[in-house]
Amino acid sequence: MKKTSRPRRPEPPSGRAPRRGPRPAARLKPPPAERPEKPLKISPLAGRFLSRIGVPEPGPFIPDDFQIEAVGLAGREDVIVSAPTGSGKTWIAERAIAQKLSDGGRAWYASPLKALSNAKFLEFSRVFGEAKVGLLTGDHKVNPEADLIIGTTEILRNQLYDAMSGEQNLAVDLVVLDEAHYLGDLERGVVWEEVLIYLPARVRLLLLSATVANAGELAAWLAGNRGRPVRVVTGGERPVPLAGLTLWPSGEMTTLAEAARRAGARRPAPFIRPLPNAAILRALREADLLPAIFFLKSRLDCDTAASRGGPPPREDSARLRARNRLLDGHLEKYPFLASHPHIGAIRQGAVAAHHAGHLPHYKMMVEELMSRGCLDAIYATSTVSAGVNFPARTVVIRQSDRFDGQGFSDFSATEFTQMTGRAGRRGRDHIGFILAVPGPHLNLGLLAGLLGAPPDPVRSALAVNFSMALNLLAAYRPPDIKKLLAASLAAFQGGGAALTPGPRTSASPSAGLEQSFQAHMEFLEGEGLVTSSHGLTLDGQWAAELRLDHPLVFYAGVKAGAWPLRPPLLAAAVAALVGDKESNQPLPRSKPPRRLTEALTALLLAVGPLMDRLERAGFAVPTFNLRPAWAVLNWAAGGDFEAAVAILGLGPGDLAMLALRTADHLRQLAGLTAHPGLAEAAREARFRLLREPVSTPL
């Protein structure tokens, strides 16, 4: 990704947009909420694209050639499907699974997100029947012995760990990896790569990916590991073509190509005062470009846009009744949503916000309203582009960069494709649109180039970590582990990836992974978890069950008996390590409970020496964060949800996610049969966390 030259500060955890350097004095005055409405003027070239708007005639579903080819191959070979978003990859998975189940086999469908797994569970339960479908996400465990299991990729990886160590048999004949381009994700790609390395060759493999540049390379890597050919099926063109438009502050609508030529080589113009969202919505309605997804730079922008509503929607009474009926159904099922501040905007304005700061049940409601055609627009951050089914005619883009955790980077081809993949609905549109709105943070030339740019290749993100090292040593000897690491995509591609924390001296990916594993193993041996003959000690065996980001810190707390055994305090102590989002909101006036500070102090004193040794050896260590612990203590002790949100200083969705992540870690502690007191406290703590509105039955 090309870094912009403008120095920028990181985005505050509250979701407020960072300042982007000095602005001219004229920009210091807040713009008025509304401007005089200007008539929409459409250029002739833009008019040609708009003339193609329409709804296809209804008819029977006819699969594309690539879908038929993929289903035919999946019955007998490993297959990678690389196709644009919205092209029907789920239909391929459904048919391949149906074939396997009809032959008496079993299947596993892995997705990157718990929300996606939940949605696929409900969808496939309708297709195959509830008795045949199970769900495993950490939060939910439903019918785990079913013929078809839906779950997150992490759960599948953990089952492979158990199978390799002989603890259980992986009774599956087909594995479907959805969103397989996550293989290159810097944070989670390691899990996808581990699954593909460890999966037995007897299990058929179906990878469903967005379009990537190196599907053939991935197939060659897998074929070498699995000892059989891996076929690549590409989806070709988007099922619905995509056109680029630009809406200028003057009210003129041009094509994106025209706009890029007009802007020339200039960077984003800081003096352009962009149109307000209400004016954009009005223009979209006039040009018949709704429904739309607005990608905005921060949560605050999304919520502000939704709360302001917009021009009254033009809709018939049937659509209004359908929206109110769906909305009322969700409010009846989840009464805690009735107080959400945007309910009125949804009812009256047909607009909504969607981002990680909202409760999961609210987001689910918005997703259903949008998918049913009951909303004109949603205001979302770019994170919604990953995996959420939001069919829209138009995607509105107001900036050409995104915050990457440290600064702002220009959109890559993959990021842009993910965002614009929701534009144009198969079976509902002849054409989809991108609408670029010029402003101080939008580079028209960059967007115009990305519109036709080839996809990015997938590069390995594999890194050795302590959980991986412990679980590999539970199943293999070091020479065999060396072979597994040599079979990685990192080794196959021969360079590039930042492979691991900890010491390393070699530039060769295979040798670098081997050296990193050696460093991890030596540290584990020094801590008494690995024997001199490179097997796991008794402590190492149960520490391997802690498949967490920082398993050694959790292990040290267990070993020292420092984890509090009162369930609310245990949940809070875990949250102190899990909660990594910071708030810039002031702390509550009251002080945190003394029992909490004492418990965290005792835990930190117990694990502190290990953390010092980890840091000296060059490994990452977590921080203890008081505010998440305080919020979770309040919630686990039976407190009010809104009060816990106020303590956390973030959004309701952030507290829900913190509670769910904490519960997932507690699930790991609850499995430590060698420590029954801690296991029982973890089970009780988890039960206290998973109540409305954090978690409800599907």
Secondary structure, DSSP 8 states (H G I E B T S, - for coil): --B-SS------TT------S---GGGSS---S-------EE-HHHHHHHTT------------HHHHHHHHHHTTSEEEEE--TTS-HHHHHHHHHHHHHHTT--EEEEES-HHHHHHHHHHHHHHH-GGGEEEESSS-EE-TTSSEEEEEHHHHHHHHHHHHTTSS----SEEEETTGGGGG-TTTHHHHHHHHHHS-TTSEEEEEES--TTHHHHHHHHHHHHTS-EEEEE--S-SS-EEEEEE-TTSEEEEHHHHHHHHTT----TT-----HHHHHHHHHHTT--SEEEE-SSHHHHHHHHHH--S-----HHHHHHHHHHHHHHHHH-GGGGG-TTHHHHHHH-EEEESTTS-HHHHHHHHHHHHTT--SEEEE-GGGGTT----BSEEEE--SEEE-SSSEEE--HHHHHHHHTTBS-TTT-S-EEEEE---TT--HHHHHHHHT-------------HHHHHHHHHH--HHHHHHHHHTSHHHHHTS-S---SS-----SHHHHHHHHHHHHHHHHHHTTSB-TTS-B-HHHHHHTT--SSSHHHHHHHHHTT-S--SHHHHHHHHHHHH------S---SS---HHHHHHHHHHHHHHHHHHHHHHHTT-------HHHHHHHHHHHTT--HHHHHHHHTS-HHHHHHHHHHHHHHHHHHHT-TT-HHHHHHHHHHHHHHS-TTT----
